[in-house]
Amino acid sequence: MNSPPTKLPRILIVDDSRIVRATIIKRIRDRFEVREEGDGEAAWQALLVDPDIHLVISDLSMPRLDGYGLLQRIRASKVPRVRDLPVIMISGDEDESARHRAKELGASDFITKGTGTAELLTRLDSLVSLAHTRENLEEARSQAAVDQPSGLLTPIVLERQITQALSYHHRHGSAVSVLVIGFDGLDALAANFGNETAEALVVQFSKMMGGAVRKEDSLARWGTSEVAVVTPGVDLIQAKNFSERIRDAVIRASITLRGQAIKASVTVGVAGVPDDDAGDATALLMCAKRRMTQGQAGGGNRVVSTDQAVPAAVPEPIPTPTPAPALAPAPAPAPARVDEALARIASGDKTFKRSQLARLGLWMLPLLRLIDKEFRLGLPLVEFERRLAAPEDE
């Protein structure tokens, strides 16, 4: 029986000269699969939608977006698979200033248009191999059972535990609840005291939680400022009561950082079956996470076990009001449902406030996560959710 052919690594070649692209492709096509684009902007769009690109070869001078701009976008990306891509710049031997600038921006290597085939293939093989090694290390870290700083389970292990609990629920009808606990104002704390201090607070809380949960519960690190708990056999009301005790304990705790007393608080999002319609572990976690985010958007220091609307930002008072026209239409009320909001948008309604758009975005997050997962788009959904959960004042 013949084994399936090995898939060749895909390389993106970016140059506005078809002749240059064709020359490079001719020299490497036996060892690599190739995608080509004629400018940096088209290349950037390709990187966002094509997760199989392993390396980029880019010219420096191109229309719309040059090689420097493309390199800056790649290195500034919040998507790890894009940010960490090896990038080889096509540079002239005589232009040392251009090579120096590209190196400062994060170029992995340089080639000239006269580089020999053997040397080019050696450099490509080396960089692709290095990228694969890094990917394997990241994969190994993600598969690890324990988060090293906190000593808690990792998210991937937590999802397995929830999947097992849901399987038991489907067979026997027992309840399953999930708590996502977020620290209120951790970003501000990190800004004032440093990231290490903020991390120490999370670790300290994690140890406290480890002594509070049952043996059959699973406690895991979930994001930078959150922990999550799965509680088999506990219904939504019991989980909410437990969450209230956690919230109260944090409020009463005496925390001192660098000699300064800190008033810490947490917001807990609670979800569970059979109360919530969650088909799998990810859906149940996202439901609890969404409620935690909604609670923080409402001021924090609370337990949220049902979906809530994100409160609209309060506008600042206007010192000298300008009288409106006599027949000025009243502002449209905030949409109550996703289908209502989408219908208004489709009809050309442009009266949405920033807070209303943020609410709609949070409603749509589960759909976006599913699309991102199915199509492997690598969307920056963590940043997307963070920005929507705390919209700027209008």
N, C-alpha and C positions, 0 to 999 in steps of 0.2 A: 504494500500500500504506500503510495507516494505521499510524503509530508507536504503540507501547504507551503507555498513560497514565502520566504521571509520578506516582510514589508520593509521597503527601503526608507531611511530617514528622509524627511521632506525639508528642503531648503528653499527659502524665499529670496529671490534675486531682485533687487530694486535698482533700476537704472533707466534713465530716459532714452538711452541709445539702444535700439533693437539689436544693432550689430554687437555691442558689448554683451548684452544678455545672451544672444545666440552663441557667442564665442565661449562664454563660461559654461553654458548648458552643454555644449558639445563635449567639453572636457570632463564633466562630472556626471553625465546622465547614466553611465553604467553603474555608478556606486550610490547615487542619490536620486530621489524623486524631486522634481523641481516645480516650483510655482513662481511666476514672474509678474512684476508690476512695474509701471512706467514712472511713478513718482511716489514721494513719501506718504502723501495722504492716502492714496490707494493701498499702499503697503500697510499702513496703520489699520485701515478697515479690515484688510485680510487677516491681520494678526488677531483682531478681536473675535473673528468668527471661525477661524481655522485652528483648532487646538493641536493639530498634527505637525505644525511647523516646529522644527528642531533648531534652526539656525537661520540668521539673516545675513546676506551679503548686500551692502548698500553703497551706492555712489554718494559723493559728498554734494555735488551740485545738481539739483533737480528742480523742476517747476512745482508750484503749489506748496510743497513741504520738502525742504532739502534734507540731506543726510543727517546734519546736526539736529534739526528739529525732530526727525524720526527717532534718533537715538535718545534724545531727551525724553520724549514721550514713553519710549520703552522702559527706560530706567526709572521713570516716575510713576509707572503703572501700579495700581493697587492689586492687580491680578498677578500672583506669583509666577505663573507659567509664562507670562509676557515679560515681566520685569527681569527675570533671570535668564532670558534667552541669550546665547552667544551672538554677538554682532561683529561681523568683519566689515571694515570700511575699505572701499577702493580709493587709494590715495596715491598721488604722484610722489616719486622719490625726492623731487626737488622742493616739495612743499612741506617743510618740517613744521611750520606754524599750524597748518591744517591738521597734521597728524597729532601734534601736541594737544590741540583743542579737543579733537575727537577722543583722545585718550582720557582727558580730564572728564569728559562727559560719560565715560564708561565703555568705550569701544574695547572689544576683546582682543582684536588683532587687526592687522592691515595687510592688504595685498596691493600690488600694482597691476596695471593692465598687461604687463609683460611677465608676470609671475609664471614660472613653468608649471606644467600639469602635475608632475610628481610632487612638487612642493605644495601646490594648492591642495591636492588630495590629502597630503599628510596633515596639513593644518586643519582641514575640515574634519578628518577622522578624529584628531586629537580633541577638538572642541566639542564635537558631538558626543564622544565617549565621556568627556568630563561632565557634560550636561546630563547624560543618562545616570552617571554615578550620583550626582546631586539629587536627581529625581528619586532614585532608589533610596537614598538616605531619608529624604522627606517622607516617602511612602512608609519607610520603616518606623519613623517617628510617629506618623499618624496612626499606625497600627499598634503602637505600644499600649499596654493595658493601663499604665499609670502616668499621670502628668507629674513630671519630676518636681517642679517648685512646690506644688500644693499637696502632693501625695494622693490626690483623688483619681478616680477613673477618668479616662479620656472620653471625648464625645462619641467616638466610634464604638467603644465598649458599652457606653450608656445606651446607645440605640439598640444594640444587641439585647441588652437586658430588658428594654421596653418591648422589643419584638417578642421575647419569650413570655413576658407578662401578658401581652395582648393575645398570644396564642392560647395561654391558659384561660384567659377571659372568654375567648370564643368557644372553648370546649366546655367550660364549667359555669360561665356567667358571673364570675367574680369581678369586682370593680378594680380599676387601675387608675391611679392619679399620678400626675407629673407636676412638679414645682420648678419654675425657673426663678431664681433669686438674683436680683441685680442690685449692686451698690449704687446708691444715689450720689451723684456729684463726684464720681471717682476721677473724672477727667480734671476737674478743678483741684482735687486733692493732689493728683499727680503733678499739676502745674505748680502748686505751692510747695510741695515737699519732695517731688521727684518720683519717677516711675518705680524705683526700687521700694520706696516707702509705701506707695499705693499697693504694690504687689505683696508686700509684707502684711498689709491689712487683710488682703484677700486670703492669704495663706493662714493667718491667724483665725479668721472666720471659718475657713474650711476645717480646721482642726476642731473648733467648737462644734460645728455641725456633725463631724464624725462621731462625737460622743452623744449626739441627740437623736440620731436616726436609729431605726431598728436593724437587726442583723439581716433581715430579708430585704431591706431597702438598699438602693444603689445611689451613691453620691458621686457626682462627676463635675469636673471643670467644664464650663460651657461658655466659651468666649473669654475676653480679657477681664471683664468685671462681673462675671456671673458664674453661679454654680447651679446645678440642676439635680433634682432628686426624683427617683421613680419609686412609688410606694404601692406594691401589689396588695390587693385586698382592702384598700382604703378608698372610700367613696369621696365625692367632691366636697361634701359638707365636712367630713373629718379632716380632709386635706386642708381645707380653708382654716379650720380651727387650729391645726398644727402650724400653719403659716402665720397666723396671728401671734402665736406664742413666740415664733422665731423673730418676727418683727418687733415685738415688745422687748425681747431679750437684748436685741441690738440697741434699741433706744436706751435701755437701762445700763448698758455696758459702759465702763469707764475706760476710755481710750486716750492715750497720751502719745503724741508724736513730737519728738524734739522738744520736749518740755511744754508743749502746748496741748490743752485739752481739745479733743475733736468730738463733735457731735455727729456720729455716724447713723445712717438709717438705710434700710433696704426696702425694695418694693418686690412683691412676690406675685408672679402670674401663675394661676392654677388651672389645669385642664385635666379631664379624666373621662373615661368611658365607664358606663354607657351614656353619661350625660352629654358629652360632646361627640359629634359625628367625625371621628378621626379614624381613617382607615389603616394607618400604619404609624410606626414610631416617629418618623419625621413629622407627619401631620400633627401628632399629639404634642410634640416638642414645640413646633412652630406656633401652635395655638397658645400654649403657656407663655412662650416668648412674646407673642403679640400682646397678650394681656399685661405682661410685665412692662412692656414698652408703653402701652397706653396709660398704665398707672404712673410711670415716671413722667410722661407728658402732662399728666394732671397734677403734678406737684410732688410725687414720690411719697415714701413712707406709708404704703398702703398695700392691701391684699386685693387682687382682682381675680375673680373667678368667672366672670361673664364678659363678653365683648362689650367694650364701651367706645363711644365716640371720642376722638381726640379733641379736647377743648380748644376753641378758637382763641387766638392771641388777642389780648385786650389792647385796642389802639390807644395811642397817647392822645390826651385832650388837645384840641386845637385852640390856641389862645384867642384868635379872632375868626369866628366862623364866617364863611362866605355863604350868603344866601343862595339856595339852589333855585333853578328855574321853577316856575309855577307848576309845570307839568312833568317835572322830573320823575322818572319811574322809581318805585321803591326797589331796594336791592333784593335780588332773588334769595330765598331762604336756602340754608345749607342742605345739600341732598341727603336723604335719609338712607338710600340704598345705592349699591354700585350701579345697577341697571339704570336708575334715575340719573345718576351723575354722567354715565356714558351717553345717555340719550341727550342730555343737555349739551355735552361737548360736541356730539355729532351734529346737533342742530346749529352749531356756530356760537353757542353761548360763551362769552368771554368775561363774565362777571364773577368767576370764581376767585375767592380770596386765597392767599397763600396757605392759610390753615386748612381750608376746605380741600385744596389739592393735596396737602400732606395727609389728611384723613383718607382720601381716595387712594393715595399711594400705599398706605398701610393696609387698606382693605385688599389691595391687589397683590401684596407681597407673596402670599401662598402660591398664586398662579405664576408669578415671576420665578419663584424658586423651582417650581415644577418644570417650567420652560427651560430655565438655566441648566437644570440637571439632565433633562432629556436631550437637549441639543448641545450640551457641553460648551456653552457660550463664555463661561468665565466672567459673568457679570459681577461688578463690585457691590453685591447686595448688602453686605454688612455696613458699608459706608452709606449706601442708599437708605437703609432703615434708620441708621443713626441720625442722618440729616432730617428725615421726615418726622422722626419722633420729637425733634426739638426745632420746629420751624421758627425762623426769625420773625420778630414782630413786624406787622404790616405797617 
